[in-house]
Amino acid sequence: MDPVVAAFGFGTIVQLIGQFRSGRQSSEPDNIEDFLKWLEDHNNEQIKKYIYQSEKIADGIKSVLNQNRDDFLTLLNDIDGRLATLLAQNNITKHLALAIYPTAGIPDQAIEILKWLVNSPSSDFIVHKSGGVVDLITLLQGGGSMQPTERQYILADLDKLADLGLLTKSYTPKGTEKYSITREAERLVKGLSK
């Protein structure tokens, strides 16, 4: 397989499906045969060959093409914004991501929480509130706590991390907010240290 296709296969295919679907009339049914022909017409032979090599990929594309077009295009816009937020944390892609999405950056406080959690013996923490404002974050395993530097924004920062899939949010039996780190957060933090 071509190294470019291997490196960008999923993202490229999703992007091309988006271009294909947005350029068609909403009354036209979308099917894989038309998509493969469109790929050929738009000089994407390598991607077309890549799709032909895997029945699972072709089935996945058929499934996407069967989804509501507007819902799919909305999903692509959401993915685009999330991707820009993640890429705004990388020195190589930061300027481009912020040029296209000026609000894409993850706040410094949120990054510090992720770093703290990745480097701790715990994968979970709870928040302690006083008067509706978080004043302490406590690890559930191994002890340790952290005071937010920007208490007024901490809940918004934690919600943003959860929306990006970097934390999962749940509740303890007593109803206290509990956050857990995800693999994606660990990858992001490791990428920041490069």
PyMOL commands that set and color helices and strands:
alter all, ss='L'
color gray80, all
select helices_A, chain A and resi 3-22+32-41+45-52+55-65+69-87+94-100+108-118+151-163+183-192
alter helices_A, ss='H'
color red, helices_A
select strands_A, chain A and resi 124-130+133-139+145-146+167-171+177-181
alter strands_A, ss='S'
color yellow, strands_A
deselect
rebuild
show_as cartoon
